[in-house]
Amino acid sequence: MDSKEKTKYRRTHHWKNWRLYLLRKKEYKCEICQLKHKVGLQVHHFDEAHYTDLHEDKFAVLCKRDHQLIEQLLSRKSFDIDVYCSELKRVYLESKKYK
């Protein structure tokens, strides 16, 4: 499915109803930062090859910032998630000392 077909699919009642169901089920919270959002939540597809396969375990509800981050990280040729997470935690905890 190309991007034009995906856009068309996302305009259908079927997709809109399913998306709303998923947002409600996830209580309008980003699954990464856990912040509740009134608007701007996005649905991330884990399995782009099967775009219309609407099983909950193939999707994540994300805020725009975290969705963009995930997409950027996925586009990298090499990426060590463990190093990234440990450095993020280190910088966060160090910064928190001064807040």
RAPE-V116035 format. One record per residue. PHI is phi in degrees with one decimal (999 if undefined). Layout:
BEGIN
phi=<PHI,PHI>
END
This chain:
BEGIN
phi=<999,-82.9,-64.2,-66.0,-67.5,-63.5,-60.7,-62.3,-62.6,-67.6,-91.6,-78.5,-63.2,-56.3,-65.4,-59.6,-66.0,-66.5,-60.4,-61.7,-57.9,-66.2,-61.2,-64.2,-61.6,-86.6,57.1,55.9,-114.7,-69.0,-74.2,-96.9,-86.5,66.1,-83.5,-83.7,-126.1,-82.0,-140.9,87.8,-72.3,-123.9,-106.9,-92.9,-88.7,-76.0,-114.3,-61.9,-67.8,-121.7,-59.4,-95.5,-82.5,-91.0,-110.3,-52.9,-72.8,-103.8,-139.7,-135.8,-93.0,-134.5,-72.4,-57.9,-61.3,-71.0,-64.5,-61.8,-61.2,-58.5,-62.7,-64.4,-65.6,-65.7,-80.7,-71.4,-69.5,-131.8,-158.6,-108.6,-62.3,-66.5,-65.1,-57.1,-65.4,-67.6,-71.1,-60.2,-63.1,-61.0,-66.4,-61.4,-65.3,-65.0,-66.2,-62.9,-59.1,-101.1,-91.1>
END
